[in-house]
């Protein structure tokens, strides 16, 4: 007597075997697209919140604390097992079949965090930006007025606003005129930045102002810029140097800010709760300036008791929410530039990343 259930059992056994073979494929490649997006999104959001929180803390005279994500190692493991037991009778007996399966999936990423302290803190936050990096940013297309308002303290003696614990000192009127003129000349293509190298391989940063091929209005803007900065009207190339005062009329002396200075200026522009300022918990800000109504603000950071629904970045601090509106393109651009400055401020060799041993199984 032939048992006709045998082919069905054979088919079932082959199906289980195929399932086990299919489970031996590598899990790693399928996670790359998902993990790169998710980790990048999470790091970006946390970086925005950490930067905003430290700006708010400066308004309250709290020290800023930065923690970098040093390294991410994503580790996955998938274990599967199956067993089949049975008894086959060929002469009238019953057939029994038992099937068992089990599986284990583990996702154990290793993330290292590095506090920004010591030498790295000084290099990244307290060292002034180089004039070259600031003007390279302008050369790459960023609006000159916004970049210079954020990153420059003085240009040829013309002073930008200053934020102190006692409030904000407004910028010189001529400084604001220079920013507006450089922006107009930038849009018309009349200003450029380049690096010149001599025979000894010494590099000199040069700011170039176009002299010909301009409309009457553009030529008038360039002439006014030269007058305000005290530049030689017959020279087209001007040496860019770090300092408060130019040595001659062929130099442009730029006193740049450090990251911490830029953050302090942003902190002074927060719409802090009036009660906190009145009680001395938060330092006076831009509203204390004598010409606050007509002053040029770099960024608008609001405060409220509830989290708004349309925040670009938001943090909670001392019982209030501090946030940037997602509809405020100017403030979003300024904040993005602020975060980009961390890269410009990096100097020196990179510290070696921590060594992590991943067990192989």
C-alpha positions in Angstrom: 0.0 0.0 0.0 1.5 3.4 -1.0 0.8 6.4 1.1 -0.2 9.3 -1.2 0.6 11.9 1.5 4.4 11.4 1.0 4.7 13.9 -1.9 3.0 16.6 0.2 5.4 15.9 3.0 8.4 16.1 0.7 7.1 19.4 -0.7 6.8 20.8 2.9 10.3 19.7 3.7 11.7 21.4 0.6 9.8 24.6 1.5 11.3 24.7 5.0 14.8 24.1 3.5 14.3 27.0 1.0 13.3 29.3 3.9 16.5 28.5 5.8 18.7 29.0 2.7 16.9 32.3 1.9 17.6 33.6 5.5 21.3 33.3 5.0 21.5 36.4 2.9 23.4 39.4 4.3 21.2 41.8 6.3 23.6 44.8 6.1 23.1 46.0 2.5 19.4 46.3 2.9 19.8 48.7 5.8 22.2 51.2 4.2 19.7 53.5 2.5 17.4 53.5 5.5 20.1 54.1 8.1 22.0 56.8 6.2 18.8 58.8 5.9 17.5 58.2 9.5 20.9 58.9 11.2 21.5 61.9 9.1 18.1 63.3 9.8 18.4 62.6 13.6 21.9 64.1 13.8 20.8 67.2 11.9 17.8 67.8 14.1 19.7 67.3 17.3 22.5 69.6 16.1 20.0 72.4 15.4 18.4 72.0 18.8 21.8 71.9 20.6 23.0 75.1 18.8 19.8 76.9 19.5 19.8 75.8 23.2 23.4 77.2 23.6 22.4 80.5 22.0 19.5 80.8 24.5 21.8 79.8 27.4 24.2 82.7 26.5 21.3 85.1 26.9 20.9 83.8 30.4 24.7 83.9 31.0 24.9 80.1 31.2 28.0 78.5 29.7 27.4 76.7 26.3 28.1 73.0 26.2 28.6 71.1 22.9 28.7 67.4 22.4 29.6 66.0 19.0 28.6 62.6 17.6 32.0 61.1 17.1 31.1 57.8 15.5 28.2 55.5 14.7 28.6 51.8 14.2 25.4 50.0 13.3 25.4 46.3 14.2 22.7 43.9 13.2 22.2 40.2 13.7 19.5 37.8 12.5 19.3 34.3 13.7 16.8 31.8 12.5 16.3 28.1 13.1 13.7 25.5 12.0 13.2 21.8 12.7 10.9 19.2 11.2 10.1 15.9 12.9 7.7 13.2 11.8 6.8 9.6 11.5 5.7 8.0 8.3 3.8 4.8 8.2 3.6 2.8 5.0 1.1 0.0 5.9 -2.1 1.6 7.1 -0.6 3.6 10.0 -1.1 7.3 10.6 1.4 10.0 9.6 2.6 12.6 12.1 4.6 15.7 11.3 5.9 18.4 13.7 7.4 21.7 12.5 9.1 24.2 14.7 10.8 27.6 13.9 12.4 30.4 15.8 14.1 33.7 15.0 16.0 36.5 16.8 16.7 40.0 15.3 19.0 42.4 17.1 19.8 46.1 16.3 22.5 47.3 18.6 24.1 50.5 17.2 27.2 51.9 19.0 27.2 55.7 19.2 30.1 57.7 20.7 29.7 61.2 22.0 32.6 63.6 22.3 32.3 66.8 24.5 33.8 69.9 23.0 36.5 70.8 25.6 40.0 72.1 26.0 42.0 72.8 22.8 39.2 71.8 20.5 36.8 74.2 22.3 39.2 77.1 21.9 39.9 76.3 18.2 36.3 75.8 17.3 34.5 78.4 19.3 36.9 81.1 20.6 39.3 81.6 17.6 38.2 84.3 15.2 37.3 83.2 11.7 39.9 83.9 9.0 39.0 86.8 6.6 39.6 84.4 3.8 37.0 81.9 4.9 34.4 84.8 5.4 35.0 86.2 1.9 35.2 82.7 0.3 31.6 82.2 1.7 30.6 85.4 -0.1 32.3 84.3 -3.3 30.3 81.1 -3.2 27.1 83.0 -3.4 26.0 83.7 0.2 24.6 87.3 0.5 27.4 89.6 1.5 25.4 91.8 3.8 24.2 88.8 5.9 27.6 87.2 6.1 29.4 90.4 7.1 26.7 91.4 9.6 27.1 88.0 11.3 30.9 87.3 11.0 32.6 90.7 11.0 33.3 93.0 14.0 34.9 95.9 12.1 35.9 96.8 8.5 38.6 99.4 8.1 37.6 100.9 11.5 33.9 100.9 10.8 32.3 99.1 13.7 29.5 96.5 13.7 27.1 96.3 16.7 28.4 94.8 19.9 26.5 92.7 22.3 27.5 92.8 26.0 26.0 91.8 29.3 24.7 95.4 29.6 22.9 95.4 26.3 23.6 96.0 22.6 25.6 98.9 21.1 24.3 99.8 17.7 26.5 99.6 14.6 28.0 102.6 12.9 25.7 104.0 10.2 28.6 103.8 7.7 29.2 100.2 8.5 25.6 99.4 7.5 26.0 101.4 4.3 29.1 99.4 3.5 27.1 96.1 3.9 24.3 97.4 1.6 26.8 98.6 -1.0 28.8 95.3 -1.0 25.6 93.4 -1.5 24.5 95.5 -4.4 28.0 95.2 -6.0 28.0 91.5 -5.4 24.6 91.1 -7.2 26.0 93.1 -10.2 29.1 91.0 -10.3 31.5 93.9 -9.5 33.3 92.3 -6.6 35.5 89.1 -6.5 37.9 87.4 -4.1 41.0 85.5 -5.0 44.3 84.1 -3.6 47.6 85.3 -5.1 50.8 83.2 -4.6 54.3 84.6 -5.1 57.5 82.9 -6.0 58.1 81.9 -2.3 54.7 80.3 -2.2 53.4 83.0 0.1 49.7 83.5 -0.3 47.9 86.8 -0.2 44.1 87.2 -0.1 42.9 89.9 -2.5 39.5 91.6 -2.8 39.0 92.8 -6.4 36.7 95.7 -7.3 35.7 96.0 -11.0 36.7 99.3 -12.6 35.3 99.1 -16.1 32.2 97.7 -17.9 29.7 99.0 -15.3 26.6 101.1 -15.6 26.6 104.6 -14.1 24.7 103.5 -11.0 27.1 100.5 -10.4 30.2 102.8 -10.8 28.6 105.2 -8.3 28.2 102.3 -5.8 31.8 101.2 -6.2 33.0 104.8 -5.8 30.9 105.3 -2.6 32.3 102.0 -1.2 35.8 103.1 -1.8 35.1 106.4 -0.1 33.6 104.8 3.0 36.4 102.4 3.4 39.1 104.9 2.5 40.4 102.9 -0.5 42.6 104.1 -3.3 40.3 105.1 -6.2 42.9 104.0 -8.8 43.5 100.5 -7.4 41.4 97.5 -8.3 43.0 94.9 -6.0 43.1 95.3 -2.2 45.0 93.2 0.2 42.7 91.5 2.8 44.2 91.4 6.3 43.1 90.5 9.8 42.9 93.6 12.0 41.0 96.7 13.1 42.8 99.4 11.1 44.2 99.2 7.5 47.9 100.2 7.2 47.3 102.0 3.9 44.7 102.7 1.3 45.4 99.4 -0.6 44.4 97.3 2.4 41.0 96.1 3.7 41.4 95.3 7.4 38.7 93.0 8.7 38.3 92.1 12.3 36.3 88.9 12.3 34.3 87.4 15.1 34.6 84.0 16.8 31.8 81.5 16.9 31.1 82.4 20.5 30.9 86.1 19.6 28.4 85.4 16.8 26.3 83.3 19.1 26.3 86.0 21.8 25.0 88.5 19.2 22.3 86.1 18.2 21.5 85.6 21.9 21.0 89.3 22.3 18.4 89.3 19.6 16.2 86.7 21.3 12.7 87.9 22.2 13.3 86.8 25.8 10.4 86.9 28.4 10.3 90.5 29.7 10.0 89.2 33.3 13.3 87.3 33.0 15.0 90.4 31.8 13.4 92.7 34.5 14.4 90.3 37.2 18.0 90.1 36.0 17.8 86.4 35.0 18.5 87.2 31.4 20.8 89.9 30.0 19.4 92.9 28.2 19.2 92.5 24.5 18.7 94.3 21.2 15.6 96.0 22.6 17.8 98.0 25.0 19.5 99.7 22.1 18.6 103.4 21.6 17.6 102.7 18.0 16.1 99.3 18.4 13.2 100.0 16.1 15.5 100.9 13.2 18.3 98.4 14.0 19.1 95.6 11.5 18.4 92.3 13.2 20.4 89.2 12.3 17.8 86.6 13.4 14.5 86.4 15.2 14.2 83.8 18.0 10.8 83.9 19.7 9.7 82.7 23.1 6.4 81.3 24.3 4.9 79.1 26.9 3.7 76.6 24.4 5.5 74.9 21.5 4.3 76.3 18.1 3.2 74.0 15.4 5.4 75.5 12.7 8.8 75.7 14.4 11.9 75.2 12.3 13.9 74.6 15.5 12.7 74.7 19.0 14.1 74.0 22.5 12.6 74.3 26.0 14.5 76.2 28.6 13.5 77.6 32.0 9.8 76.9 31.5 9.6 78.6 28.0 9.9 77.4 24.5 12.4 79.3 22.3 12.0 78.8 18.6 12.6 80.0 15.0 9.6 80.2 12.7 9.6 77.8 9.7 8.2 80.7 7.6 11.1 83.0 8.5 13.5 82.4 5.6 15.9 85.1 6.7 16.3 83.7 10.2 16.5 80.1 8.9 19.3 81.1 6.4 21.2 83.0 9.2 20.9 80.0 11.5 22.1 77.6 8.8 25.0 79.9 8.2 25.8 79.8 11.9 25.9 76.0 11.8 28.1 76.1 8.7 30.6 78.3 10.5 31.5 75.5 12.8 33.1 73.8 9.8 34.9 77.0 8.8 36.2 77.4 12.4 37.9 73.9 12.4 41.6 74.3 12.5 44.5 71.9 13.2 44.6 68.1 12.8 41.6 66.0 13.5 41.7 63.9 16.6 41.7 60.2 15.9 38.3 58.5 16.3 37.9 56.0 19.1 38.7 52.4 18.1 35.7 50.0 18.4 35.9 46.3 18.2 32.9 44.6 16.6 32.6 40.9 17.3 32.3 38.7 14.2 30.0 35.7 14.4 
